[in-house]
Amino acid sequence: LTVREKIMPPWPADPHYTEFVGQKVLTEREIRILEKWVEDGLELGPPDKMPPLPSFPAGSLVGVPDVRIPVQPVYLEANSADRFLIVKVPFELPVDTHAALVEFVPGKHNVVHHVNGDMVKYDYNKKQNVFEGERVADMVLDSTIKLAFEKLGLPNDDGTYPVLQKSVVNYLPGTYGQMYPAGIGGYTIPRKGAFLLNDLHYGFTADEAVWDSSYINIFYAKTKPERPVQEFQMGTLGVSPVIPDLIIQPNTVKKVHTKLTIPEDISILTVNPHMHLLGKSFKAYAVKPGGDTIRLISIPKWDFHWQYFYTFRKMVKVPAGSTIIAEGVYDNTRKNLNNPYSPPRLVRDNDGSMRATDEMFQFIITYLMYKEGDENISLDKGIE
């Protein structure tokens, strides 16, 4: 039933609207084969024709990392509510190096909801000890970013603040790190620095207390970054507003949208739609100046538990003057089995709160400034 209803394998995006790298989709023929196998009693086939089991690297969804850096273990009490932490992950390497990918691996997948992280890049003469200070600050208890950063020992020795390279390490349920072809993306990792997980969100822990021991993997690159990946975020906390305001009355279904006109030609690599538990559907596309439509993504049945960064098979050119439009539908009725409230109550974005019981409407796009031929570059291939 889960296969017929397309609950498994999990892939919320409509494959008939847009195709992506690594999409987990079964054809109708494959579904019928599985159904017949079940009807016939799940009989095993000839052992000599059994394909070998695939070999997966331990502790990564990408491969074998060059460096693994542990994150400070975090204790979560039983039946604890959402927790939002700021976590410093300092490191010291032999030399400056180039990295193709920085991957966050959760220790407890069932409690780590998401991570947004930057890289702290110190000038060597301004920070002698990157390991000083505490490793964990609470986004609620340590009431301001300034207090939290001082608690973590992030400032330079003279009290000034170092440079932050934004959005270097991220995690969402169902996501895995994407390696791009040589010359695209990547980072220069300083010999001494830190990853700053400025939003590590833990969800509900149920009946048992848990320790989460997550870690960060670094995969080196043979070449330096030539075309850094850029990012913008539409909707909640982004560069374009949610219209109308994201206030969802009880016992209603509400439609919202956000739109942004692009001033220059860009090449889109990935898209990431984001909503919470009241999400019902999501669709995004671009409209060219002449009126033609560029399909980006359609999710007819939103699933809060699987929120991928969807990577296009080839980069998608969006010409200057195009308008990117994202549309969302929210279901705040009893029919929504994921509704956190019974009976339904008013739910809103609450000033960008990331609590699952509040709502968000975001569309995150990673891109490059367009170069001729980008639309012919396959993103299926990793870094050489």
MARLODO-258987 format. One line per 2 residues: number of its first residue (from 1); their letters; for each residue x, y, z of C-alpha. Coordinates in pm, 1 decimal. Example, Ala and Ser with C-alpha at 12.3 -4.5 7.8 and 13.67 -1.06 7.14 Angstrom:
// MARLODO-258987
1	as	1230.0:-450.0:780.0 ~ 1367.0:-106.0:714.0
This chain:
// MARLODO-258987
1	lt	0.0:0.0:0.0 ~ 280.2:244.9:83.5
3	vr	431.8:182.3:-261.1 ~ 98.3:212.4:-444.8
5	ek	17.6:535.1:-257.2 ~ 374.0:654.5:-332.8
7	im	452.7:704.9:34.4 ~ 760.4:490.9:-27.2
9	pp	1011.4:560.5:-157.0 ~ 974.7:914.7:-19.3
11	wp	980.3:1173.8:-298.1 ~ 719.8:1448.5:-258.9
13	ad	808.4:1636.0:-580.9 ~ 600.7:1559.8:-890.6
15	ph	841.8:1385.8:-1135.3 ~ 614.0:1476.8:-1427.9
17	yt	656.1:1848.6:-1355.0 ~ 1035.9:1857.1:-1315.0
19	ef	1310.9:1594.5:-1294.7 ~ 1590.4:1611.2:-1038.0
21	vg	1915.4:1432.1:-958.2 ~ 1865.8:1110.7:-760.0
23	qk	1488.4:1122.0:-758.6 ~ 1332.8:829.6:-572.1
25	vl	1049.2:734.8:-804.3 ~ 909.2:397.8:-915.2
27	te	746.4:353.0:-1255.1 ~ 396.8:207.1:-1279.3
29	re	551.6:-113.6:-1416.5 ~ 786.2:-141.6:-1116.7
31	ir	495.1:-86.6:-876.8 ~ 292.2:-363.9:-1044.9
33	il	589.2:-602.6:-1021.2 ~ 615.6:-537.7:-646.6
35	ek	240.7:-580.5:-599.0 ~ 242.8:-913.9:-781.9
37	wv	541.0:-1031.3:-577.9 ~ 347.8:-954.3:-257.8
39	ed	37.2:-1130.4:-391.9 ~ 248.7:-1437.7:-473.5
41	gl	372.8:-1464.5:-114.2 ~ 703.7:-1272.4:-120.1
43	el	886.5:-1574.2:-259.8 ~ 1264.4:-1542.5:-285.6
45	gp	1419.5:-1574.9:-627.8 ~ 1714.4:-1797.9:-726.3
47	pd	2009.2:-1722.7:-492.3 ~ 2258.0:-1721.0:-781.6
49	km	2066.8:-1434.8:-944.7 ~ 2050.5:-1223.3:-630.2
51	pp	2236.7:-894.6:-691.5 ~ 2502.5:-806.3:-433.5
53	lp	2401.7:-566.8:-159.4 ~ 2525.0:-212.0:-221.3
55	sf	2812.7:-89.4:-9.9 ~ 2743.4:234.9:178.6
57	pa	3014.8:432.9:359.0 ~ 2969.8:443.8:734.5
59	gs	2872.6:781.5:875.5 ~ 2800.8:964.1:551.3
61	lv	2545.7:979.0:272.3 ~ 2809.0:1103.2:29.2
63	gv	3129.8:901.5:64.6 ~ 3438.3:868.7:280.4
65	pd	3527.1:1212.0:423.3 ~ 3879.5:1348.4:451.4
67	vr	3808.1:1502.2:792.7 ~ 3540.1:1433.1:1053.4
69	ip	3480.7:1689.7:1329.2 ~ 3255.5:1597.4:1623.2
71	vq	2983.8:1835.7:1738.4 ~ 2952.6:1887.0:2114.2
73	pv	2710.1:1613.1:2235.6 ~ 2374.7:1750.2:2350.0
75	yl	2152.4:1593.7:2618.1 ~ 1777.3:1614.6:2559.4
77	ea	1539.2:1529.9:2840.5 ~ 1239.5:1302.7:2784.0
79	ns	927.3:1477.1:2653.8 ~ 1119.1:1796.8:2587.9
81	ad	971.3:2052.2:2348.2 ~ 1150.3:2228.2:2061.0
83	rf	1501.8:2346.5:2143.4 ~ 1699.0:2593.8:1936.0
85	li	2074.0:2604.1:1996.1 ~ 2372.4:2795.8:1861.8
87	vk	2670.3:2559.8:1848.1 ~ 3036.6:2631.1:1777.6
89	vp	3239.8:2352.9:1613.5 ~ 3604.7:2468.5:1616.0
91	fe	3877.4:2303.9:1411.0 ~ 4247.8:2330.0:1336.4
93	lp	4385.6:2169.3:1020.1 ~ 4748.1:2130.2:903.9
95	vd	4707.8:2387.5:623.0 ~ 4448.2:2593.0:440.4
97	th	4262.3:2365.1:202.6 ~ 3987.5:2354.7:-57.2
99	aa	3668.7:2161.7:12.3 ~ 3408.4:2033.6:-229.1
101	lv	3148.7:1975.0:40.0 ~ 3082.5:2017.8:411.0
103	ef	2825.9:1763.7:535.1 ~ 2630.8:1767.0:862.0
105	vp	2539.6:1418.6:987.0 ~ 2283.7:1402.0:1270.9
107	gk	2350.8:1160.0:1551.6 ~ 1979.0:1111.8:1619.7
109	hn	1775.5:1152.9:1302.6 ~ 1449.2:1137.9:1494.9
111	vv	1520.6:1451.7:1700.0 ~ 1744.3:1670.7:1479.4
113	hh	1499.4:1870.8:1272.2 ~ 1727.4:2109.1:1085.9
115	vn	2060.8:2291.9:1091.7 ~ 2168.2:2620.3:934.1
117	gd	2540.0:2683.7:963.3 ~ 2812.0:2928.1:860.9
119	mv	3191.7:2912.6:866.0 ~ 3392.0:3148.4:1089.2
121	ky	3703.2:3268.2:903.6 ~ 3961.3:3423.9:1136.7
123	dy	4264.2:3626.8:1038.5 ~ 4553.2:3429.9:1189.5
125	nk	4690.5:3727.6:1378.0 ~ 4352.2:3808.1:1537.3
127	kq	4257.0:3477.9:1704.7 ~ 4513.7:3262.4:1880.1
129	nv	4284.1:2998.2:2029.5 ~ 3972.2:2903.1:1831.2
131	fe	3881.1:2645.0:2098.4 ~ 3825.7:2895.7:2381.5
133	ge	3474.1:2963.4:2504.1 ~ 3178.5:2732.3:2542.9
135	rv	3048.4:2518.1:2258.5 ~ 2670.7:2552.0:2304.6
137	ad	2441.1:2851.8:2360.2 ~ 2062.4:2849.0:2386.7
139	mv	1877.7:3077.9:2144.4 ~ 1615.0:3148.6:2412.4
141	ld	1815.8:3159.9:2736.6 ~ 2109.6:3350.1:2586.7
143	st	1872.6:3619.8:2477.7 ~ 2073.4:3808.6:2215.1
145	ik	2310.4:3704.3:1938.8 ~ 2580.8:3924.8:2094.7
147	la	2552.4:3746.0:2431.4 ~ 2551.1:3405.7:2263.9
149	fe	2856.7:3486.7:2049.7 ~ 3050.0:3613.3:2352.5
151	kl	2959.0:3298.9:2548.1 ~ 3094.1:3087.8:2260.8
153	gl	3417.2:3288.0:2243.9 ~ 3362.6:3386.5:1880.9
155	pn	3506.0:3742.7:1880.3 ~ 3865.4:3808.6:1780.8
157	dd	4116.2:3861.8:2060.5 ~ 4077.5:4240.0:2019.3
159	gt	3698.0:4218.9:2057.5 ~ 3613.3:4266.9:1691.2
161	yp	3414.7:4007.5:1499.3 ~ 3550.3:3770.0:1234.3
163	vl	3412.2:3716.9:885.1 ~ 3125.9:3468.2:849.2
165	qk	3091.2:3274.6:524.8 ~ 2719.8:3209.0:507.3
167	sv	2532.4:2883.5:453.2 ~ 2829.2:2645.0:441.1
169	vn	2673.8:2353.0:629.4 ~ 2300.9:2279.0:635.6
171	yl	2067.2:1991.0:708.9 ~ 1698.0:1914.2:660.7
173	pg	1510.1:1582.6:686.1 ~ 1581.1:1379.8:374.3
175	ty	1865.9:1597.0:248.5 ~ 2219.4:1494.7:166.8
177	gq	2520.7:1689.1:49.4 ~ 2552.7:1759.9:-321.1
179	my	2889.5:1759.9:-495.2 ~ 2903.7:1961.7:-814.2
181	pa	3132.6:1932.9:-1118.9 ~ 3483.9:2071.0:-1081.8
183	gi	3500.3:2448.3:-1053.1 ~ 3143.4:2488.3:-930.6
185	gg	3075.5:2553.4:-563.7 ~ 3309.8:2450.5:-286.7
187	yt	3490.6:2644.1:-16.1 ~ 3834.4:2748.2:99.4
189	ip	3870.6:2610.1:452.7 ~ 4114.2:2807.0:671.4
191	rk	4370.2:2624.1:882.8 ~ 4208.5:2760.6:1199.9
193	ga	3840.5:2836.1:1221.8 ~ 3501.6:2712.0:1330.2
195	fl	3166.4:2612.3:1195.1 ~ 2887.6:2810.8:1355.9
197	ln	2562.3:2617.6:1366.8 ~ 2354.0:2928.1:1425.7
199	dl	2027.6:2736.5:1427.1 ~ 2039.7:2374.9:1547.3
201	hy	1676.0:2276.3:1598.6 ~ 1581.8:1972.6:1807.8
203	gf	1222.8:1851.6:1797.8 ~ 1011.6:1658.6:2047.1
205	ta	1194.0:1370.4:2221.6 ~ 893.5:1151.8:2320.6
207	de	923.3:928.4:2628.1 ~ 1300.1:873.6:2647.4
209	av	1588.4:1108.4:2712.4 ~ 1854.5:1102.1:2440.1
211	wd	2210.3:1211.4:2375.1 ~ 2270.2:1352.9:2028.4
213	ss	2626.3:1315.4:1900.6 ~ 2625.1:1470.9:1554.8
215	yi	2934.1:1550.0:1347.3 ~ 3057.7:1736.9:1042.0
217	ni	3235.9:1576.1:745.9 ~ 3472.0:1767.7:516.9
219	fy	3542.1:1641.2:165.4 ~ 3849.9:1794.4:4.8
221	ak	3861.9:1920.2:-354.1 ~ 4156.0:1908.0:-592.7
223	tk	4085.0:2253.1:-731.5 ~ 4003.4:2584.5:-567.7
225	pe	3650.6:2727.1:-592.0 ~ 3612.2:2915.6:-919.6
227	rp	3238.4:2986.0:-920.9 ~ 3101.9:3016.8:-566.6
229	vq	2743.0:2910.0:-520.5 ~ 2513.6:3192.3:-410.1
231	ef	2176.3:3170.1:-238.1 ~ 1862.7:3371.9:-182.2
233	qm	1551.4:3298.9:17.6 ~ 1200.5:3406.4:-73.4
235	gt	909.0:3431.8:167.9 ~ 940.6:3417.0:547.2
237	lg	1256.0:3602.6:661.6 ~ 1352.3:3635.1:294.6
239	vs	1393.2:3895.5:21.9 ~ 1026.2:3887.0:-84.6
241	pv	715.9:3903.1:135.7 ~ 449.7:3637.7:184.6
243	ip	121.6:3759.6:32.8 ~ -121.1:3772.2:208.5
245	dl	26.8:3760.2:559.0 ~ 82.4:3405.7:682.9
247	ii	-201.5:3400.8:935.6 ~ -411.7:3084.4:907.1
249	qp	-746.3:3091.1:1081.6 ~ -879.5:2766.8:1234.1
251	nt	-1094.9:2546.0:1010.0 ~ -972.2:2714.3:691.9
253	vk	-759.4:2633.0:388.4 ~ -541.9:2927.9:285.6
255	kv	-340.8:3011.4:-27.7 ~ -31.6:3233.4:-18.8
257	ht	240.4:3330.7:-263.2 ~ 565.4:3521.6:-292.3
259	kl	741.3:3655.2:-600.3 ~ 1075.1:3807.6:-697.9
261	ti	1200.6:3960.7:-1023.1 ~ 1558.8:3867.0:-1114.9
263	pe	1777.7:4158.3:-1234.6 ~ 2048.0:3943.7:-1402.7
265	di	2074.1:3609.6:-1580.1 ~ 2123.7:3328.3:-1328.2
267	si	2178.2:2951.8:-1341.9 ~ 1977.9:2766.3:-1076.9
269	lt	2136.3:2459.4:-917.3 ~ 1893.7:2361.8:-639.8
271	vn	1560.1:2459.8:-492.1 ~ 1429.9:2398.7:-140.2
273	ph	1063.9:2456.7:-53.8 ~ 989.3:2486.1:317.8
275	mh	663.5:2474.5:513.7 ~ 560.5:2318.0:843.9
277	ll	278.7:2088.9:956.0 ~ -12.8:2275.8:797.8
279	gk	145.7:2264.6:452.3 ~ -80.3:2105.8:189.2
281	sf	87.6:2180.4:-146.5 ~ 372.0:2387.5:-294.6
283	ka	449.4:2501.3:-648.0 ~ 716.4:2729.4:-794.5
285	ya	797.3:2850.5:-1143.3 ~ 953.6:3144.9:-1325.3
287	vk	781.5:3363.5:-1583.7 ~ 1012.6:3508.2:-1850.4
289	pg	972.1:3868.3:-1969.8 ~ 800.2:3735.7:-2283.2
291	gd	550.7:3531.3:-2081.8 ~ 695.9:3181.2:-2118.6
293	ti	704.4:2966.8:-1802.9 ~ 1006.2:2783.3:-1658.7
295	rl	898.1:2496.6:-1435.7 ~ 1087.3:2474.0:-1107.1
297	is	902.5:2238.2:-870.1 ~ 557.5:2108.6:-781.5
299	ip	473.8:1921.0:-460.1 ~ 104.2:1827.0:-483.3
301	kw	100.1:1662.2:-139.6 ~ 330.2:1832.3:111.1
303	df	521.8:1605.8:350.7 ~ 681.4:1787.0:644.4
305	hw	910.7:1490.1:711.8 ~ 1085.4:1496.9:371.5
307	qy	1220.1:1837.7:270.9 ~ 1494.7:1800.9:13.9
309	fy	1730.1:2041.5:-152.2 ~ 1624.8:1934.4:-501.7
311	tf	1913.0:1943.4:-753.1 ~ 1830.8:1989.2:-1120.6
313	rk	1982.0:1739.9:-1364.9 ~ 2123.1:2036.7:-1554.1
315	mv	2140.3:2397.5:-1443.9 ~ 1828.2:2597.6:-1521.8
317	kv	1885.2:2936.3:-1684.2 ~ 1649.7:3208.8:-1563.0
319	pa	1700.2:3522.1:-1775.8 ~ 1709.4:3875.5:-1640.8
321	gs	1367.5:4029.7:-1593.9 ~ 1202.1:3697.2:-1513.0
323	ti	976.6:3672.4:-1208.8 ~ 1006.5:3370.4:-980.3
325	ia	674.5:3282.2:-818.4 ~ 615.7:3036.9:-533.6
327	eg	263.6:2934.7:-431.0 ~ 158.5:2747.4:-117.9
329	vy	-160.7:2604.9:28.9 ~ -216.0:2546.6:402.4
331	dn	-477.8:2321.2:562.7 ~ -576.6:2422.9:914.6
333	tr	-871.0:2183.5:948.6 ~ -936.9:1854.6:1124.6
335	kn	-887.0:1676.9:791.1 ~ -514.9:1753.2:812.9
337	ln	-379.6:1459.0:1012.1 ~ -56.4:1652.2:1076.6
339	np	-236.1:1945.1:1238.5 ~ -60.8:1994.2:1575.1
341	ys	-378.0:2128.9:1735.3 ~ -710.6:1958.7:1803.6
343	pp	-935.7:2142.4:1773.2 ~ -759.6:2364.7:1517.6
345	rl	-645.5:2705.5:1639.4 ~ -501.6:3016.0:1474.7
347	vr	-148.7:2954.3:1343.2 ~ 86.9:3215.0:1198.9
349	dn	452.5:3269.7:1110.1 ~ 513.7:3432.6:1449.4
351	dg	796.4:3660.9:1331.4 ~ 986.9:3379.8:1163.2
353	sm	962.5:3129.3:1448.2 ~ 1100.0:2791.4:1343.5
355	ra	889.6:2592.9:1590.0 ~ 706.6:2319.7:1403.5
357	td	377.0:2432.0:1557.7 ~ 417.3:2777.8:1400.3
359	em	425.5:2814.7:1022.2 ~ 670.2:2926.1:755.2
361	fq	657.8:2974.6:379.1 ~ 1003.3:2977.8:222.8
363	fi	1161.1:2904.4:-112.0 ~ 1541.0:2881.3:-110.2
365	it	1735.2:2888.9:-437.0 ~ 2106.2:2823.1:-488.5
367	yl	2249.2:2961.8:-809.8 ~ 2546.6:3089.9:-1010.3
369	my	2571.9:3400.2:-1222.1 ~ 2495.7:3268.5:-1570.2
371	ke	2769.3:3175.1:-1815.1 ~ 2703.2:3060.2:-2169.4
373	gd	2663.3:2683.0:-2177.4 ~ 2558.7:2642.8:-1813.0
375	en	2232.2:2478.0:-1917.8 ~ 2433.9:2195.7:-2079.0
377	is	2637.7:2107.9:-1766.8 ~ 2526.1:1786.2:-1598.2
379	ld	2494.2:1808.9:-1219.7 ~ 2482.4:1430.2:-1183.1
381	kg	2862.1:1419.2:-1171.4 ~ 3053.9:1485.6:-852.1
383	ie	3381.0:1668.4:-796.7 ~ 3675.8:1517.0:-978.4
